[in-house]
Amino acid sequence: MSLIEVKVPNIGDFADIPVIEVLVKKGDAVKAEDPLITLESDKATMEVPAPSAGKVSEILVNIGDKVSEGSLILKLESEGQATRATSGNAVPEQRTAPPPAAEPQRAPETAAAKPSDASPLPAPTEFGGVNASPSVRRLARELDIDLTSIKGSGEKGRITKADVKAALGGGPAKGNALAVPQIPEQDFAKFGPITVQPMTRLKRLSGPHLHRAWLNIPHVTHADEADITDLEIYRKQLDTDAKIKGYRVTMLPFLMMASVVALKQFPDFNASLAPDGESLILKHYYNIGVAVDTPDGLVVPVIKDVDRKRILELSQELAATSQRMREGKIAPSDIQGASFSISSLGGIGGTSFTPIVNAPEVAILGVARATIRPVWNGESFTPRLMLPLCVSFDHRVIDGALAARFASRLAEILSDVRQLVL
């Protein structure tokens, strides 16, 4: 019999990730690959599996503890050879955890998950000595708010949910003209029947990120359109052959390649603002984030080195990546390192929209549904397939004229398929 030290494996660039579940207790018998604890990153939950079969002899972490790669989490008595490394090289399994149970008397939020999927999350044990309820502690953990820095407005200094939300917006609106005022809570049940549906964990994790981006970035959206009549003919030819091989060729790979061409010409779009706000960090790689609609909400996996790939290669990679995202198999590396993002609603509809910049990026391309419209060619109106383009950008980095030039160049590339295949 040997004693195995189980450590947190490779979890990408994440550090100080909170433990949200301890799935075993001392004395439990586990099999290889059985989940031991659950960690929570910005976009997904990660289970750390057992390296081999054995019995849990000691648990070294609690709910609320923060761990990083290599952190020792428990010790396992094993009678056989470990089937996987315990030094942190293994990749943790991913899952989309169920959302928390709805609290009684709580005002409804955006409907996002089936009630049957709901299960309560354990309250964290951190924030010792803070006067706050378990639900407030859970909300603080989800929003990454330090309760010890908040002064409670409730009875005897008790911290309320309103206090936590005010801290997210920069402080209570009262006495601070720059703070974001909170929307007053209402008892909607007074006006008629209601149903409270808990949001999925994915939406609860991405919500604060989107909120921070919207509050911190001065968003502007520039709209244009591209004539993709010829491009669509070429795409359909490729798609016909791809179907036989088991995948599809959509418009997205063309958008990705066209974006790379435009980004090389306008490098400010492939950049990030330095934390001090005094300089621009230009990126010489082209990793494109692609919004994927999943049953639990929107996920933005990153396709790396798009400038080195062609249409068919990108199509196959997108199909495989989208399938993994929909199955909840999200690894930390899947959602890191984007330099520019694309959000396409072409398969659903719409004429235009304002995509939120995925900070710390400085721009994002939104694409709505293409429609056939009469276009004047100088002599007559002819039917052309026109694709709406919506470029949202950080106005601290990009001005309106530069955004107009970028969108115009992007439309020009998409209108001439030769610029993509040469």
Buried (B, 14 or more C-beta within 10 A) or exposed (E): EEEBBBBBBBBBEBEEBBBBBBBBEEEBEBEBBBBBBBBBBBBBBBBBBBBBBBBBBEBEBEBBBEBEBEBBBBBBBBEEEBEBEBEBEBBBBBBBBBBBEBBEEEBBBEEBBEEEBBEBBBBBEBBEEBBBBEBBBBBBBBBEBEBEEBEBBBEEEBBBBBBBBBBBBEBBBEEEEEBBEBEEEEEEEEEEEEEBBBBBBBBBBBBBBBBBBEEBBEBBBBBBBBBBBBBBEBBEEBBEEBEEEEBBBBBBBBBBBBBBBBBEEBEBBBBBBEEEEEEBEEBEEBBBBBBBBBEBBBBBBBBBEBBEBEBBEBBBBBBEBBEBBBEBBBBBBBBBBBBBBBBBBBEEEEEBBEBBBBBBBBBBBBBBBBEEEEBEEEEEEEEBBBBBBBBBBBBEBBEEEBBBBBBBBBBBBBBBBEEBEE
